[in-house]
C-alpha cells in the first residue's frame, strides 16, 4: 500500500485516526493516577518489644540474633536496625522490582529460625514482620478543639475505630498511632506487698489462676435427658471491681487478702511514651504507611472516602485533621501541568499559524497533536503505566515534536503551491513522494534514542522508561498520522494562497514574508560563510565540546527537584535525660509560636518520637500543614520563606535543638531532608570513640559550603545507672539472683501479666509501681525480694548502682554499628554537591575502619550519579547506528550528530543561568533534545543528499538544502521553544520540576538550532566529500520540482557566466 492510497481514500485515513483516538480515550478513563510510578524498593520491617530492657540489652539479646539470621536474605540490598530502651526494629531493603510478598515470606522464615535465641519475654509479646515502605503516606490527627476529651480517650478512639478501618484499605502497610491503648494498670504498693511477704510473681500467679478462660464441658450430653446444658465458666473478668476482688490468699479464719489490698487498680494506658497536641488542644496523631507496589494516590482517595464516613459518627468535639496528604500536591501539580499542556498547545498553534498564515493549514497540525497525545494513553494502558507527573511532563515535552511531522507535511504542500501547483491533491501526492522517507527516518531516530535508556534498572530506569517510552510512542503515532491523516487533510482542505485580499491571513502573510525574506537573506550569507570556511566549523565543534564538558562538571547535580508539597516536618531534640512531659512543654511552646506565622493551616506535634531521632523521651516531631497554594500568593508565603521563618522560630528556642525540612518527594522513599546517610564503625571500637569520630566528621562536614546543616540526634550522654548484682551476697542470704532481677523488672519495668476484655476489645493487664514510688534512688529501699526461707530482703543490699552516661539507642547498618545522620544542603547548592562533599570529607577525615553508607533516595542518587554520561553515549550511538543503516554511510550521520554538543551546552548554560540542577528531569529533557536536534538536522542532510544525487555540487546541494529547510527547521524549533515557555515560567505546585524541564529544553533548542542551521550545511559538505572518496556518488534523475527548478536556475546562471567570459 503506497502513501497515495491514504490521500485517495481520506475516509480510510480518518478511520485510522479515529480508532487511535477512541482507544486512547477509553484508556484515559481507566488509567490509574499517581504522583510517581512504583519506584521505591520493597521494604520489610521486623519489630520486637522487650519491656524494661536497656538499649544494649535489646541489641545483644534481640536485634543481633535477628540480624544474623536475616542477613543475606534473597534480593536484599541493605538493612538498618535500631535498638531502643524496651524495643528494637530492623528494616530490610530489597532490590527495586522484586516481589514484596515473597520478600516478607523470606524474612519471616529467617525470623522463625532465630526465635529460639530470643528471650521468653520477647516471644510472649511476639516478633512482628511487616511489609511496609519507609516514610509516611500521610499523617492523621484526632483533636478535641474544646478540650472535652483527653489524650487517653482520643488515642483509644483512634486505635479502636479509625486504625482498623484504615488497615482494611488495600495497600495500607501500617498505621502507627502515637498514643497508647487502654490497659488495666495494677499499681503495686511495695510496702504492703513486703508486709504480706509477697513478690510480683505471686500477683502474676493470681492472674494465671483466676483470670483465665476455660472449657468446663456440659451436662446431659449423651444421655436420655430432655435438655443438654453447656457449662460456662466466668473466666476472664470484665470490670475493675472484679479485679479488685481477686483473692491472693484466704485463711481458715475467714480472713482474705484481695488484690485491692496490695495494689491500686485503674483503667489507664499501656504505656506513656507519647504525648501529643494539635493546634494547642489535646490531640493524637497517626502515621499511615503504604506497602510496596501499592498506588499511593488510590490509597489516599480511599482514606479520604473513609474519613468522610467516619466524620458522620464522630462524637461531638472531635475533629479529624490531615497532614502531608500526598494527593494534595499531586492533584495541584497535575492541574498546573494540564494547564501548561493546554497553553503549550495554543502557543504552538499560534507559531504554526504565523508560519503558514492559513487557518486551514493550522488545523492539520492541531489534529496531529490531538491524535498523538490521546492515542498515547492506549499504549500507557497496555504497558502498565499510569498517569503521573512523569508521563504528563512527557506529553508536554513531546508537543513540539509531534507537531513537527504534520508541519513538515503542510509546509511541503505549501511549497508546491508556491511553486505554481493549483491542485491540492497533486501537491499532496508530490510532496509525500519526496517526504515519506525523511519522515520515517526522523521519527525512527527520535524513537530509537529512548531504547537504551528503557533497559536501565533501578529507580532511575523506571523514570527514564516511563518518560522516554511515552514520548517515543507519541512520536510514532504522530508519524502514522503524518503519512495518513495529514496528507489526506491537505488534499481536502488546503488551497493555493490568494493575493492580498485585506484579510487577517493576508496581513499576517505580509508581516511574515517581510520578516522571512530579511531573515533568509542574512541566513544564506551566514550559511555560505561557514561552508566556505570549514576550519571555523571544526573549531566551533571543539569549543562547544570543551564548553559542554566544563558546564556538565560545574552544574549542580540532584536526583529529582524538591517541590513545595504544602507541608513541613520539624524534628526536635530536647537535652538528654529530659522526660516526655518536659519535652512536650517545649514542643507546645514552639507550636504556639509557629501557629502565628503566615501561611499556617494546622500545626500538630508528638513528644516521644521524631522522624530523625526515632523514639525517645527527649524527641519530638511537629507537623506543619500549610494553606493551599492559591491562598499563599506572594514571596512572603513561598515555601523557602516559610521554612526560613519556621527555622527562625525554632532557633529562638534555646532549650531544644530543632530544624524544619520538607517531606520526601517520592512516596515510600524516606521521610524527607536533602540527604541521609550513616557513619559505620567496622572496627568494633567502643561507642565513645565512635561518637567522637562521628562528631569530628560532622564538624568538618559543616565547614563545606555545600552543606547547610547536619542533624545528628545520636547522643551518648543519657544519664543511666549501671547495676551490678552481688551474687555472693544473694547466695549467703538464700536469695536467687534471678528473683532479684524479676522483682526489679516487675516493679520498675512494666510486666504484662494477663488480659481484660473491655469495649469488645482485648487489652493488656500490666503491673508496676506508681511513678512516684520509682522516681529516685531511695525507692530501691522499699522494694523487697523473698528469700528461700520466706524472709523479705530489700533489693538495695544486693545491687550496686554506678552512675554513667550511655546512648539510649544503638543503630547498625549491615550488621556494623552506625550513627544515622541527615541534613539539608546550603542555599544554592544541590544534593549531588552535598553527596560529593560527604564522600570527600569521609575519605579525608574518617580513620581506617570507618566509612559512610547512604540510604533512602540519597543512596539511589549516589549510585546513579555517573549514569548520565553513559546514557548520552549509548543514546547517541544508537542514533548513529540507525542513521548508518538508513544512509548506508559511516560519515553522513556525523554531520547530524556533531550539532548535538551545541544544544547540550546550551541546556547546561541555561541550567546554570536559572539555578537549575542536573537531575533526572533535566536529563530526560536532554535525551529528548538529542533526538529532536538529530531529527531536525536530518531534514537538512536528507534533502541535501537528494540535491547532490540530482547533480548539484557539494556546496550547491548544502546551500540549497539550507535555504529550503530553513522554514521547517525554524517552525520545529520555535514551536518547541514556545511550547516550553509555560514550563519556564511555572509557579505553584510542581513548579521546580516544570522549570527544570523548560530551562533545559529551551536553552538547548535555542543554541542547538542556531548551530544546526549554521554548521550542518558545512558538515554535510565535509562528510559527503569523505563519503564520495570511498563510494562515488550515483546520480539519479530528480523528481522533486523544486530541485528541478533549482538545477535549471544553476544551469542558466552557469550559461550566463560563460557568456560573460
MIPA-904402 format. One record per residue (C-alpha): residue in one letter; x, y, z. Coordinates in steps of 0.2 Angstrom, whole numbers, padded with zeros to 4 digits, always signed. Layout:
aXYZ...
This chain:
x+0000+0000+0000x+0008+0017-0005x+0006+0033+0003x-0005+0039-0011x-0019+0027-0005x-0021+0037+0011x-0023+0053+0000x-0035+0045-0012x-0045+0037+0002x-0047+0051+0015x-0060+0041+0025x-0048+0027+0027x-0036+0039+0035x-0049+0047+0046x-0054+0030+0052x-0037+0026+0057x-0035+0042+0067x-0052+0040+0075x-0048+0022+0081x-0032+0028+0088x-0041+0042+0097x-0055+0031+0103x-0043+0018+0110x-0034+0032+0119x-0049+0040+0126x-0055+0023+0133x-0038+0020+0141x-0038+0038+0148x-0053+0034+0159x-0046+0018+0166x-0028+0023+0169x-0023+0024+0187x-0017+0041+0194x-0002+0043+0205x+0012+0055+0209x+0026+0044+0203x+0026+0026+0196x+0031+0012+0208x+0049+0016+0210x+0053+0014+0229x+0061-0003+0233x+0051-0015+0243x+0054-0014+0262x+0051-0026+0276x+0051-0021+0294x+0054-0033+0309x+0049-0026+0326x+0051-0034+0344x+0047-0027+0361x+0057-0031+0377x+0049-0021+0391x+0061-0013+0404x+0077-0018+0394x+0091-0006+0390x+0096-0002+0373x+0111-0013+0375x+0101-0027+0381x+0089-0026+0367x+0104-0025+0354x+0113-0040+0361x+0098-0052+0365x+0085-0047+0352x+0092-0037+0337x+0109-0046+0335x+0101-0064+0333x+0088-0057+0321x+0101-0048+0311x+0112-0063+0309x+0098-0074+0303x+0090-0061+0291x+0107-0055+0283x+0108-0061+0265x+0090-0065+0263x+0086-0066+0244x+0086-0049+0234x+0091-0039+0250x+0102-0024+0246x+0105-0017+0264x+0097-0017+0281x+0097-0005+0296x+0092-0008+0314x+0089+0002+0329x+0089-0004+0347x+0080+0007+0359x+0076+0005+0378x+0062-0008+0378x+0061-0012+0359x+0071-0015+0343x+0067-0014+0325x+0076-0020+0309x+0072-0013+0292x+0077-0023+0277x+0078-0015+0259x+0076-0025+0243x+0080-0023+0225x+0068-0012+0216x+0055-0023+0207x+0056-0039+0217x+0041-0046+0224x+0037-0038+0241x+0026-0053+0247x+0040-0066+0243x+0052-0054+0252x+0041-0054+0268x+0039-0073+0267x+0058-0075+0266x+0061-0063+0280x+0048-0071+0291x+0056-0088+0288x+0073-0081+0294x+0065-0073+0309x+0057-0090+0314x+0074-0098+0313x+0081-0085+0326x+0067-0086+0338x+0075-0100+0349x+0088-0087+0353x+0076-0073+0359x+0071-0070+0377x+0055-0078+0383x+0048-0060+0387x+0050-0055+0369x+0042-0071+0362x+0027-0068+0374x+0023-0052+0366x+0028-0058+0349x+0040-0053+0334x+0031-0044+0321x+0036-0044+0302x+0028-0031+0292x+0028-0026+0273x+0029-0008+0273x+0038+0007+0264x+0048+0019+0274x+0042+0036+0275x+0024+0042+0278x+0009+0042+0266x+0000+0055+0276x-0002+0060+0294x-0019+0060+0303x-0024+0068+0319x-0039+0067+0331x-0041+0083+0341x-0053+0089+0354x-0054+0108+0350x-0063+0112+0366x-0054+0100+0377x-0069+0089+0380x-0059+0073+0378x-0042+0069+0385x-0027+0062+0375x-0031+0044+0383x-0049+0044+0376x-0043+0051+0359x-0029+0038+0357x-0041+0024+0361x-0054+0031+0349x-0041+0031+0335x-0035+0014+0339x-0052+0006+0341x-0062+0015+0327x-0050+0023+0315x-0035+0012+0314x-0044-0005+0310x-0054+0004+0296x-0039+0011+0288x-0029-0005+0289x-0043-0014+0279x-0039-0002+0264x-0030-0011+0251x-0012-0005+0250x-0010+0001+0268x+0005-0006+0276x+0005+0001+0294x-0004+0014+0304x+0007+0019+0318x-0003+0029+0332x+0007+0040+0343x-0003+0036+0358x-0007+0021+0369x-0022+0009+0370x-0031+0006+0386x-0023-0006+0399x-0028-0011+0416x-0015-0004+0427x-0010-0014+0443x-0001-0001+0453x+0008-0011+0466x+0011-0005+0484x+0028-0011+0489x+0027-0008+0507x+0010-0018+0509x+0017-0031+0497x+0033-0033+0509x+0022-0033+0524x+0012-0048+0517x+0028-0056+0511x+0023-0055+0493x+0033-0053+0477x+0026-0048+0460x+0027-0066+0454x+0013-0070+0467x+0002-0057+0459x+0006-0065+0442x+0001-0082+0449x-0016-0075+0455x-0020-0069+0437x-0015-0086+0430x-0027-0095+0442x-0042-0083+0442x-0042-0073+0426x-0042-0087+0413x-0054-0094+0400x-0058-0112+0402x-0068-0126+0394x-0078-0135+0408x-0089-0146+0397x-0108-0148+0398x-0121-0158+0407x-0134-0170+0399x-0124-0174+0384x-0125-0192+0378x-0140-0196+0390x-0158-0199+0390x-0161-0181+0397x-0173-0170+0388x-0161-0155+0389x-0142-0153+0387x-0133-0139+0397x-0117-0131+0392x-0107-0125+0407x-0099-0108+0405x-0085-0103+0417x-0085-0084+0420x-0066-0084+0417x-0058-0068+0412x-0065-0053+0422x-0073-0038+0413x-0075-0025+0427x-0062-0016+0438x-0071-0021+0454x-0069-0039+0449x-0051-0037+0448x-0050-0028+0464x-0058-0043+0472x-0046-0056+0466x-0041-0067+0480x-0022-0068+0484x-0024-0078+0500x-0038-0085+0511x-0036-0091+0529x-0046-0104+0539x-0052-0089+0550x-0061-0082+0535x-0048-0068+0533x-0044-0065+0514x-0031-0054+0506x-0038-0047+0490x-0029-0038+0476x-0036-0021+0480x-0027-0023+0497x-0009-0023+0489x-0012-0013+0473x-0022+0002+0466x-0031-0004+0450x-0037+0008+0436x-0040+0009+0418x-0025+0018+0411x-0013+0017+0396x-0002+0003+0391x+0012+0014+0391x+0016+0033+0392x+0029+0035+0380x+0020+0048+0368x+0011+0064+0372x+0003+0074+0358x-0006+0091+0355x-0014+0098+0339x-0016+0117+0337x-0014+0119+0355x-0028+0107+0360x-0027+0088+0366x-0024+0078+0351x-0017+0061+0345x-0008+0059+0328x-0006+0043+0317x+0006+0040+0303x+0000+0029+0288x+0012+0020+0278x+0010+0010+0262x+0015-0007+0256x+0027-0010+0241x+0019-0009+0224x+0003+0000+0230x-0004+0015+0222x-0002+0030+0235x-0015+0040+0226x-0029+0027+0227x-0025+0023+0245x-0027+0042+0249x-0043+0043+0240x-0050+0028+0249x-0044+0035+0266x-0052+0052+0261x-0068+0042+0257x-0067+0033+0274x-0064+0049+0284x-0080+0057+0276x-0090+0042+0283x-0081+0042+0300x-0085+0061+0302x-0103+0057+0302x-0102+0047+0318x-0088+0056+0327x-0093+0061+0345x-0096+0080+0347x-0080+0090+0349x-0069+0078+0340x-0062+0083+0323x-0050+0074+0311x-0036+0084+0303x-0024+0078+0289x-0006+0082+0287x+0005+0079+0272x-0008+0071+0261x+0002+0067+0246x-0014+0069+0235x-0015+0087+0239x+0002+0091+0230x-0002+0078+0216x-0018+0085+0210x-0012+0103+0212x+0003+0099+0202x-0007+0089+0189x-0019+0104+0187x-0003+0115+0184x+0004+0103+0171x-0013+0101+0162x-0015+0120+0161x+0003+0121+0155x-0001+0107+0142x-0016+0117+0135x-0007+0134+0135x+0008+0125+0126x-0004+0118+0113x-0011+0135+0110x+0006+0143+0108x+0012+0130+0096x-0003+0133+0085x+0000+0152+0086x+0018+0149+0079x+0012+0137+0066x-0001+0150+0060x+0012+0163+0059x+0022+0152+0048x+0008+0146+0037x-0004+0161+0038x-0018+0149+0035x-0032+0143+0047x-0035+0128+0037x-0016+0124+0037x-0015+0126+0056x-0030+0114+0058x-0019+0100+0052x-0005+0101+0065x-0019+0103+0078x-0027+0087+0073x-0010+0079+0073x-0007+0084+0091x-0024+0078+0097x-0022+0061+0089x-0004+0059+0095x-0007+0064+0113x-0023+0055+0116x-0018+0039+0107x-0003+0038+0118x-0014+0034+0133x-0018+0017+0124x+0000+0012+0125x+0001+0018+0143x-0013+0006+0147x-0005-0008+0138x+0012-0005+0145x+0005-0004+0163x+0010+0014+0165x+0000+0027+0175x-0005+0045+0173x+0008+0053+0184x+0019+0068+0184x+0032+0059+0173x+0020+0054+0159x+0011+0071+0159x+0028+0080+0158x+0032+0068+0144x+0016+0073+0134x+0020+0092+0137x+0038+0089+0131x+0033+0080+0115x+0020+0093+0109x+0034+0102+0099x+0039+0086+0092x+0023+0078+0087x+0018+0094+0078x+0034+0093+0069x+0029+0079+0057x+0012+0087+0052x+0021+0104+0050x+0033+0096+0038x+0019+0089+0028x+0009+0105+0027x+0025+0115+0023x+0030+0104+0009x+0012+0105+0001x+0013+0124+0004x+0030+0124-0006x+0021+0116-0020x+0008+0129-0020x+0021+0142-0020x+0030+0133-0035x+0014+0135-0045x+0003+0120-0041x-0016+0123-0042x-0022+0106-0037x-0021+0102-0018x-0022+0083-0022x-0007+0083-0034x+0003+0095-0022x+0000+0082-0008x+0004+0067-0018x+0020+0075-0025x+0025+0082-0008x+0023+0065+0001x+0033+0056-0013x+0049+0065-0008x+0045+0067+0010x+0040+0049+0017x+0057+0043+0019x+0063+0059+0028x+0048+0057+0040x+0052+0039+0043x+0070+0042+0046x+0067+0057+0058x+0054+0048+0068x+0064+0032+0069x+0079+0042+0075x+0069+0051+0088x+0061+0035+0095x+0077+0024+0095x+0086+0036+0106x+0075+0030+0120x+0078+0012+0118x+0094+0010+0128x+0088+0021+0142x+0072+0010+0144x+0083-0005+0149x+0091+0004+0164x+0087-0004+0180x+0083+0003+0197x+0073+0018+0201x+0081+0029+0188x+0077+0016+0175x+0058+0017+0179x+0060+0036+0177x+0068+0035+0160x+0057+0021+0154x+0040+0030+0158x+0047+0047+0152x+0055+0040+0136x+0043+0027+0130x+0029+0039+0132x+0037+0052+0121x+0043+0038+0109x+0026+0031+0106x+0018+0048+0104x+0031+0052+0090x+0027+0035+0082x+0009+0039+0082x+0012+0056+0075x+0022+0048+0061x+0007+0037+0057x-0004+0052+0057x+0008+0062+0046x+0008+0049+0032x-0011+0045+0033x-0022+0059+0040x-0011+0074+0037x-0009+0072+0018x-0027+0067+0016x-0032+0083+0025x-0020+0093+0015x-0028+0087-0001x-0046+0090+0006x-0044+0107+0014x-0029+0117+0008x-0030+0129-0007x-0017+0139-0016x-0013+0156-0007x-0023+0170-0014x-0017+0188-0017x-0019+0202-0005x-0037+0202+0000x-0036+0213+0016x-0040+0198+0027x-0031+0194+0043x-0022+0180+0035x-0016+0192+0021x-0009+0204+0034x+0000+0190+0044x+0007+0184+0027x+0014+0202+0023x+0022+0203+0041x+0029+0185+0039x+0035+0187+0021x+0044+0203+0026x+0052+0195+0041x+0056+0179+0032x+0064+0187+0017x+0075+0198+0028x+0080+0183+0039x+0083+0172+0023x+0095+0185+0016x+0105+0185+0032x+0105+0167+0034x+0110+0162+0017x+0125+0173+0019x+0130+0165+0036x+0127+0148+0029x+0139+0151+0014x+0151+0159+0026x+0153+0143+0036x+0153+0132+0020x+0167+0141+0013x+0177+0142+0030x+0176+0124+0036x+0190+0126+0048x+0179+0138+0058x+0166+0124+0059x+0179+0112+0066x+0185+0125+0079x+0167+0128+0084x+0164+0110+0087x+0179+0108+0098x+0175+0124+0108x+0157+0118+0110x+0163+0101+0116x+0175+0108+0129x+0162+0120+0135x+0149+0106+0137x+0162+0096+0147x+0165+0111+0159x+0147+0115+0161x+0142+0097+0165x+0156+0097+0178x+0151+0114+0186x+0132+0112+0185x+0125+0106+0202x+0118+0089+0202x+0102+0081+0210x+0090+0067+0209x+0073+0075+0207x+0068+0093+0211x+0062+0097+0228x+0045+0104+0227x+0033+0114+0238x+0022+0100+0244x+0012+0111+0256x+0019+0104+0272x+0034+0104+0283x+0041+0092+0296x+0050+0098+0311x+0062+0087+0321x+0066+0092+0339x+0078+0086+0352x+0077+0091+0370x+0093+0089+0381x+0097+0071+0385x+0088+0064+0400x+0073+0075+0398x+0056+0067+0402x+0042+0066+0389x+0032+0079+0400x+0046+0092+0399x+0049+0088+0380x+0030+0091+0377x+0031+0108+0386x+0045+0114+0375x+0035+0107+0359x+0019+0116+0364x+0028+0132+0366x+0035+0130+0349x+0018+0125+0342x+0010+0141+0349x+0023+0152+0340x+0023+0143+0324x+0004+0145+0323x+0006+0164+0322x+0017+0163+0306x+0009+0167+0289x+0003+0153+0278x-0001+0141+0293x-0016+0130+0292x-0013+0117+0306x+0001+0113+0317x+0002+0097+0327x+0015+0088+0337x+0021+0072+0346x+0033+0071+0360x+0042+0055+0362x+0046+0052+0344x+0054+0061+0329x+0057+0055+0311x+0076+0059+0313x+0079+0053+0331x+0066+0039+0332x+0058+0035+0349x+0065+0044+0365x+0059+0054+0379x+0068+0069+0373x+0062+0068+0355x+0048+0077+0347x+0040+0079+0330x+0030+0094+0324x+0019+0093+0308x+0015+0109+0299x+0001+0109+0286x+0002+0125+0275x-0013+0133+0267x-0017+0129+0249x-0005+0136+0236x-0018+0148+0229x-0020+0155+0247x-0002+0158+0249x+0002+0170+0235x+0017+0181+0236x+0035+0179+0240x+0032+0180+0259x+0022+0164+0259x+0034+0154+0247x+0040+0138+0254x+0058+0144+0256x+0052+0159+0265x+0041+0150+0277x+0054+0137+0280x+0066+0151+0285x+0053+0159+0296x+0050+0142+0304x+0068+0139+0307x+0069+0156+0314x+0056+0152+0327x+0065+0136+0331x+0082+0143+0334x+0075+0155+0346x+0071+0140+0357x+0087+0138+0367x+0080+0123+0377x+0080+0111+0362x+0088+0108+0345x+0076+0108+0330x+0076+0111+0312x+0062+0110+0298x+0063+0100+0282x+0051+0096+0268x+0044+0079+0266x+0052+0067+0254x+0046+0069+0236x+0045+0050+0232x+0032+0041+0242x+0040+0026+0252x+0057+0033+0249x+0062+0041+0266x+0054+0054+0277x+0062+0070+0270x+0078+0081+0271x+0090+0083+0257x+0101+0069+0261x+0103+0054+0274x+0117+0043+0277x+0126+0033+0291x+0143+0033+0298x+0148+0015+0300x+0160+0008+0313x+0168-0008+0306x+0182-0009+0320x+0170-0013+0334x+0178+0000+0344x+0169+0007+0360x+0154+0019+0357x+0163+0034+0365x+0177+0034+0352x+0164+0030+0338x+0154+0045+0344x+0170+0057+0345x+0175+0051+0327x+0157+0055+0321x+0156+0072+0329x+0173+0077+0322x+0167+0071+0305x+0151+0081+0306x+0161+0097+0312x+0172+0095+0296x+0157+0092+0285x+0149+0108+0291x+0163+0118+0285x+0160+0113+0267x+0150+0127+0258x+0138+0114+0250x+0131+0109+0267x+0118+0119+0276x+0116+0109+0291x+0118+0091+0298x+0106+0084+0311x+0113+0071+0322x+0101+0065+0335x+0113+0052+0342x+0119+0056+0360x+0130+0046+0372x+0127+0056+0387x+0110+0050+0393x+0111+0048+0412x+0110+0030+0417x+0115+0018+0431x+0125+0003+0429x+0118-0011+0440x+0130-0024+0447x+0122-0039+0456x+0131-0046+0471x+0129-0064+0468x+0139-0070+0483x+0128-0060+0495x+0112-0067+0486x+0119-0084+0490x+0123-0080+0508x+0105-0073+0511x+0097-0088+0502x+0090-0077+0488x+0090-0082+0470x+0099-0069+0459x+0085-0072+0446x+0072-0067+0459x+0081-0051+0462x+0080-0047+0443x+0062-0052+0442x+0057-0042+0456x+0065-0026+0449x+0059-0029+0432x+0041-0031+0438x+0042-0016+0450x+0052-0004+0439x+0048-0010+0422x+0031-0015+0416x+0026-0033+0417x+0012-0039+0406x+0003-0052+0416x-0014-0055+0408x-0028-0048+0398x-0045-0039+0400x-0060-0039+0389x-0067-0021+0388x-0077-0012+0374x-0077-0028+0363x-0058-0027+0363x-0044-0036+0372x-0032-0025+0382x-0017-0029+0392x-0016-0031+0411x+0001-0024+0417x+0008-0022+0434x+0021-0009+0440x+0025+0003+0454x+0017+0020+0453x+0028+0034+0446x+0030+0042+0462x+0036+0026+0470x+0050+0024+0457x+0057+0041+0454x+0073+0041+0465x+0087+0031+0471x+0079+0029+0488x+0064+0019+0480x+0075+0004+0479x+0075+0003+0498x+0056+0000+0498x+0057-0015+0485x+0059-0032+0493x+0063-0049+0487x+0058-0065+0496x+0072-0077+0501x+0071-0096+0501x+0067-0095+0520x+0052-0084+0516x+0060-0068+0523x+0059-0052+0514x+0075-0043+0510x+0077-0026+0502x+0085-0027+0485x+0096-0012+0488x+0108-0023+0498x+0111-0035+0483x+0114-0022+0470x+0127-0008+0467x+0122+0006+0456x+0136+0017+0447x+0130+0032+0438x+0136+0033+0419x+0131+0041+0403x+0127+0030+0388x+0116+0031+0372x+0098+0027+0373x+0098+0019+0356x+0110+0009+0346x+0110+0008+0327x+0118-0003+0315x+0120-0004+0296x+0123-0020+0288x+0127-0028+0305x+0140-0015+0309x+0137-0001+0322x+0132+0015+0314x+0126+0033+0318x+0112+0040+0307x+0114+0057+0300x+0103+0068+0289x+0103+0086+0284x+0100+0100+0271x+0111+0107+0258x+0116+0125+0258x+0106+0138+0249x+0111+0137+0230x+0119+0120+0232x+0112+0104+0226x+0110+0086+0233x+0124+0080+0221x+0136+0093+0228x+0131+0088+0246x+0134+0069+0242x+0151+0073+0234x+0156+0083+0249x+0151+0069+0261x+0162+0057+0252x+0177+0069+0251x+0176+0073+0269x+0174+0055+0274x+0189+0050+0264x+0199+0063+0272x+0193+0064+0290x+0187+0046+0295x+0200+0034+0302x+0203+0017+0295x+0189+0006+0298x+0176+0019+0297x+0165+0023+0282x+0149+0031+0276x+0134+0022+0269x+0120+0031+0260x+0102+0026+0262x+0085+0031+0255x+0084+0041+0240x+0102+0048+0243x+0109+0030+0241x+0100+0029+0224x+0107+0046+0218x+0124+0042+0224x+0124+0025+0214x+0117+0033+0198x+0126+0050+0198x+0138+0045+0184x+0125+0037+0173x+0121+0052+0163x+0137+0051+0153x+0134+0033+0149x+0116+0036+0144x+0121+0051+0132x+0134+0040+0124x+0123+0025+0122x+0109+0036+0115x+0120+0045+0103x+0127+0028+0097x+0110+0021+0094x+0106+0036+0084x+0122+0035+0074x+0119+0016+0070x+0102+0019+0064x+0107+0033+0053x+0122+0022+0046x+0109+0009+0041x+0097+0021+0033x+0110+0031+0024x+0122+0017+0020x+0136+0028+0025x+0148+0029+0040x+0151+0048+0038x+0135+0057+0034x+0127+0053+0051x+0142+0063+0058x+0135+0079+0050x+0119+0076+0060x+0127+0071+0077x+0140+0085+0078x+0127+0098+0080x+0121+0090+0097x+0135+0097+0108x+0130+0114+0104x+0112+0110+0110x+0118+0101+0126x+0130+0115+0130x+0115+0127+0128x+0105+0117+0140x+0118+0117+0154x+0122+0135+0151x+0103+0139+0154x+0103+0127+0169x+0117+0137+0177x+0109+0154+0172x+0092+0149+0180x+0099+0140+0195x+0093+0123+0190x+0100+0106+0195x+0106+0092+0183x+0093+0080+0189x+0083+0066+0181x+0070+0079+0174x+0084+0089+0165x+0092+0073+0159x+0077+0066+0151x+0074+0083+0143x+0092+0082+0136x+0089+0065+0129x+0073+0071+0120x+0083+0086+0114x+0097+0075+0107x+0083+0066+0097x+0074+0082+0092x+0090+0090+0086x+0095+0075+0076x+0078+0073+0069x+0078+0091+0063x+0096+0090+0056x+0091+0075+0046x+0078+0086+0037x+0093+0096+0030x+0105+0082+0027x+0092+0071+0019x+0087+0085+0007x+0105+0090+0003x+0108+0071-0001x+0094+0072-0014x+0101+0088-0021x+0118+0080-0023x+0111+0065-0031x+0102+0076-0043x+0118+0083-0049x+0122+0098-0039x+0139+0101-0032x+0143+0098-0014x+0142+0117-0009x+0126+0120-0021x+0117+0105-0013x+0121+0111+0005x+0117+0129+0001x+0100+0125-0007x+0095+0112+0006x+0099+0125+0020x+0088+0138+0010x+0073+0126+0008x+0074+0118+0025x+0076+0134+0035x+0057+0137+0037x+0053+0119+0043x+0068+0119+0055x+0063+0136+0062x+0045+0131+0063x+0050+0115+0073x+0062+0124+0084x+0050+0139+0088x+0035+0128+0091x+0046+0118+0104x+0053+0134+0112x+0036+0142+0113x+0028+0126+0119x+0041+0125+0133x+0039+0144+0139x+0024+0140+0151x+0036+0127+0159x+0050+0140+0160x+0039+0152+0170x+0029+0140+0180x+0023+0144+0198x+0014+0135+0211x+0014+0116+0215x+0027+0106+0204x+0035+0122+0198x+0053+0117+0201x+0050+0101+0190x+0042+0111+0176x+0056+0124+0177x+0069+0111+0176x+0062+0104+0160x+0058+0120+0152x+0075+0128+0156x+0085+0113+0148x+0074+0111+0133x+0073+0130+0129x+0091+0133+0131x+0096+0118+0121x+0084+0121+0107x+0089+0139+0105x+0108+0136+0104x+0106+0119+0095x+0095+0127+0081x+0107+0141+0079x+0122+0128+0077x+0111+0116+0066x+0107+0130+0054x+0124+0137+0053x+0136+0122+0053x+0126+0107+0047x+0127+0113+0029x+0146+0114+0031x+0147+0097+0040x+0137+0089+0025x+0150+0096+0013x+0164+0089+0024x+0157+0072+0027x+0149+0069+0010x+0166+0073+0002x+0174+0060+0013x+0160+0048+0008x+0162+0050-0010x+0181+0046-0009x+0176+0028-0003x+0160+0027-0013x+0157+0038-0028x+0141+0047-0030x+0127+0039-0041x+0117+0052-0049x+0098+0050-0052x+0085+0059-0061x+0077+0071-0049x+0058+0071-0047x+0056+0085-0034x+0050+0100-0044x+0060+0112-0033x+0076+0103-0036x+0072+0103-0054x+0069+0122-0054x+0085+0125-0045x+0095+0114-0057x+0088+0124-0071x+0092+0140-0062x+0110+0134-0059x+0112+0129-0077x+0105+0146-0083x+0117+0156-0071x+0131+0145-0077x+0127+0149-0095x+0127+0167-0091x+0144+0167-0083x+0151+0158-0098x+0144+0171-0110x+0151+0185-0099x+0168+0176-0100
